[in-house]
Amino acid sequence: MMIGMKKRTRIGFWNIRTMLEASRLRQVIKEMTHYKLDLLGLSETRWNGSGEFTTVSGELLLYSGHAMGEKHEYGVGLILSKSLKKSLIEWTAVSERLITDRLTTRLRKLTIVQCYAPTNEAAIEEKEVFYGLLEATLHQIRQSDITIMMGDFDVKIGDDNQGLKQVMGRHSLGNRNENRDIFIDLCANYDLIIGGGLFLHKDIHKATWVAPNHCTVNQIDYMGISKKWRSFLDVRSYRGADVASDHHLVVAPLKLKLAANKTSRQRVI
């Protein structure tokens, strides 16, 4: 019999800008603990290679980046709390922009896809490569799994959800940008509903990125979940979390109850 860990599971994601600074991991773990997160997805880690290790305080960190010897840019990761790592079935380092893990819940299996998409100004070819690989990754997820896709997409979807109520709410911040259509189409094709616009919040709790002028803010980081198993209790950003990043931590409590995985976990190559 599987033992449930918590009545509610709290997951978050964050573009932390770099993990190359000596103190950055300690700061990230401190904020993860403060906000009582079971899982934290990371964008722009800038770590090369891929692998896993256990932190001094007992969390499991999975990471995926460029090949060793290449430029330290992009990079993604997932940190699982000491309790949640018991739920891990397998994980995959897809690329320097994508990493996935699969977890056991009381209801069914849960697959999380952590992303770091090209910017809105990136060349169309770079965007096509990323979204093509993301689509292939989503296509490989078992249909019986609950899927959560999250990360920095540099997308502004706006608040007009006319004809798109199955994909997004009407409480998102700001106006749409060029990346919107490809992002919305992907979510629609894989039956994902975007959490950032589903809940009514003040603009300060919607904004996920602050411009260098410290005045302009936008919502460009998102979390989507299989609409059939929509389990978000809330989705909002937290300005108080600080790791010297221009992005805010985004947190979503879930109805899902995680459970211990009885089989040995593995990394998928």
N, C-alpha and C positions, 0 to 999 in steps of 0.2 A: 504494500500500500504506500502511495506517495504521500509525503508529508508536506502540507502547505507551509509556505514561509511567512507570508503576510496577507492580511485581508486586502490591502492595496499595494500596488507596485508603483514606484515613482521612477520614471526615466527622464533623462534630459539629454540635450546635445548642445555643443558649443564650438564655435570657431575660436580656438585659443591662440592663433597666430604663430605660435612656435612652441616646440618642446625642447629646443636645443639649449635653452638657458638652464643652468644647473638647478635652480630653485623652482622651475616651472611645474614639474610633476608634483612636488610637495604642495604647491599652492592649489593645483587642480584637485588633488585628493582632499585638501582641507575644505574647499568649497563644496565638493561632492558630499562630504560628510555633513557639513553644515546644513545643506538643503535636503538631507536624508534621501539621497538618490541610490537606487538599487543598480542602475546602469547609466553610464554617461558616454555618449558618442562624441568623438573629437574630430574636428576638421582642421586642416593646415598644421599638422604636427611637425612636418619637415624632417621626420626621421626617415632614413633610407633602410632598405631591406624590409623584411617582415618576420614576425615571430610573436612570442608571448613571454611574459614573466610575471612573477608575483611581487608586488610592492612590499616595502618594509612593514606596512600596516596590514597586509594580507589580501588586498584587492588583486584581481587578475587583469592584466593589461594586454590586449591584443592590438597589433599594429600592422599597417601595410603602407609601403612607400615605394619610391623609386629604387632601382637596383643600386647596390653598394657601389660607391665611386661616382655616381651621378650627382647632379646638383641637388642641394637640399631644398626642395620645394614641394608643395602640396602635402600629401600624406594624410591618412585617416587612422582612427583607432577606436577601440571600445574598452571601457573600464567596467568590470563587473565587481560588485561588492562581495565581501567575504561570504555572505549567505547566497547571493544570486549565482555565484560561479558554480554552485552545486547543480544548477539547472542546465548548464551548458551541455549540449549534445555534440555540436561541431561548429567550426568556424572556417571562413574562407577569406584569404587575402586576395581579392580580385585584381586590384590595381592600386596605383598611388592615389586614386580618387574614390575607391570603393572597397568596403569590407563588410562582411556579413557574419552573423552568428545565428544559431538555431537553439532555442530553449524549450524546456518542458513546462507547460502550465497545467492547471487542473482541468481546463477545458479542452485544449488541443495544443499542438506545437506552435511556437511563435518564431518567425524569422524576422530579424532586424537588419536593415540595409542602411549603413551609415555612408553619407555622400559628401563630396566636396566638388561641386560643379564648376566649370569654367565661368568666368565673369561675363556679364552682359556684353562687354566690349571685345571679348575673345573672337578669334576667327571662326567663321561658320563651320569650317572643317574640324576644328577642335571640339566644338559643341556636338557635332554629329558623331564623332568618335566616342565622346563621353556618354551621350544618351543612347547610342547604339549598344554600348557595353552594359549600361544600366538596364536597358530593356531586355537584353539577353540574360542578365542576372535575375530580373523579376520573373522572366519566363521559366527559369529553372526551379523556382520555388514551388514546392508541392501545393496543389490546389486546396488541400485540406488545411494548410497552415494559415494562421493569421499573419499578415504581413504589415510591418511598420517600416516606412521609408522616411529617413530624416537627414537633416544636415543643412549646409550652406549651399543654396542653389542660385544665389544672386538673382532671384526672381521677385518681381513685384506683381502680384496677381490682381490688385485692386479690390474694390468692394462690390462690383457689379457681377452678380451671379445669375443673371437672367439666362435661362436655358442650361445652367450649370449647377443646379441645386444638389445634384447627386455627387458633385465633385468638391464644391466649396461653399462656405457660408457667405454672409454679407457683412462681416465685421472686420475684414482685413484692412490694413493701413496703407494709404497712399494710392498712387495711380499705377497702372500696369506698365511694364516695359517689354522689350523685344523677346526676352526669354519666356514670357508668360505662356504663349501658345504651345510651345513644345513641352513645357512642364505640365500644363493642364491636359493636353492630349495624352501624355504618358499616364497620368493619374486616372483619366477616364478609361483608357484601354486596359488597365489592370485593376479596375474597380477600387481605387483608393480615394478616400475623402480626406481633404486637407484640413488639419485641425486648427490652424492659426486663425481662421476666420469664423469658426463655429461659435465662439463664446464672446459675449459682450464684455469688453474691458476698456479702461481708459487707454488713450494712445500710448502712454508711457509704458504700459504693460503689453502692448502689441509690438513696439519697435524692437528690432533685434540688432540693428547696426547704427553706429554714430559716425557721421562724416568727420574728416579732419578739422572742420571749422567748429566742431562741438555744438553746432546748432541744428544741422540737418539730420534727421533720423529716418530710417526706413525699415520695413519688414521684409527681409530677404532670406530668412532662414525658416524652414518649414518642416512639419512632421505630418505624414499621411498614414492612414491605417485602412485596412480592408473594411469597406463600408458595411459588409455583412456582419462583421464582428466589431463594430464601432464601440470601443471601450474607453475612450477618453472621458475623464471626468472634468478636465479642464486642460487648456494649453495657454501658457503665458510666459513672458520673459521676466527676468529678475535683474534689475540694475545694480543691486547690491553685491552681486557676485563679482569678484575682481581678480583677474590674472593679467592685468595690463593689456587687455584686448579691446579692440573697437567694436566687438560683438558682445551681445548680452547672452547669458545662459537662458535657454528655453527649457521649461519643465512641463511634463504632463503626468499627472497621476492616472493610473489605469484601474479598471474594475478587475482585471485579470489577476488570478492568484497563481504565482509561480510555484513550482514543485521540484523536488530533487530528482535529478535524472539517475535512473538505476543502472544504465549502461555506461561503459567507458567512453569518454568523449574523444573527438578526433579533429584534426585539422585536415581540411579538404584541399588538396593541391590542384 
